[in-house]
Amino acid sequence: DFFVSGVQESGEDILPGNPANTGGAGNNRDVDDDYYFSGSYNTVVDGGDYTPVGEVEANESYYDRALTNGDPNMRWHFNVPKSVGPNDAFTFTVDFYNLSESDPASESSYDLTFFVDGKQIGEMQPHSEADFSAAQSWEFTVDDLGGTAELGAGFDHYVEVRSTPTGSSRWASLDYARVDVIPGANQDLIITELSVDPDNDNVTFSFQAKVGLIYAVDRSTTLRSSGEPGGWLEINDSLVAQSEIQSFTDPGAAADNAKFFYRVRVAEE
């Protein structure tokens, strides 16, 4: 967790924004809809035609402090660490601590929609006077961020909250925004359709895969640990999945082995 300073909004802005905003007050204030965490932003991932900002040496010190009718959107830019796993998920939470109305007798709110890299995720959630204490949360996945191929530095990922005022809403002030990583289950890859060719002792099997992901294949004759007699031995560390059911052949593996075992895992980078 860390804290930044809210600055009075200055109107709706388009991508990519400026990560070097200096804050300020009055007509000289300098802030936009795009908040940047430190990182490298060289590749557009939402299909847009804007020019990304490049290197950002430090987290921004200022942010748009509120949603208003004239400044309805907020975006947060970040790189996704390579340590994130393909089965991990994320929860984005945003909390606004007030709701200003021009007519207190009216029922007012800001209807919030959530976007990841320009694509809407989940349904609208209201920030309403009926429950100021309720934060809004949406879940998304690594696939929503372009998959494991778009992890690490360079990719300009962003999440965005867009708002529509109802009733007599004038503004809602931001308390905090947060992304939590939900570790994915260490899902075993299921091997199917194993066969042995009696003519050449080749062992062939298939497994469920994700196209484009790189897998490693290990073989053992004893199920012992690596380094022990008959223990797990890595026989391929760069098998790129070409289909959702990927096949693999281990040439001659059955020639001298009465029994053998295989396991498939996502390759380490």
KAKANOR-V179910 format. One line per field, one symbol per residue. psi: psi as a letter, one per 30 degrees, with the letter a starting at -180 (. if undefined). A space follows every 10 residues. Layout:
psi=???
//
This chain:
psi=klklkkkklg lkllkfajfg kgbalbfgkj lafjkklkak ifkkfgglgl jlfbkjflkl fllkflklff iflkkkklkk kffklfgllk kkkkkkfljk kfjffljllj kklkkjhfkk kalkkkjlff iffklkkkkl leefggaffh lalekikllk kklkklbgke lkkkelkkkk kjklkikkkk klhklkjfeg gkkklllklk kfkklkkkkl ffgllkflkg lkkkfkghjk kflfjklkkj kgfgegkfll klkklkkk.
//
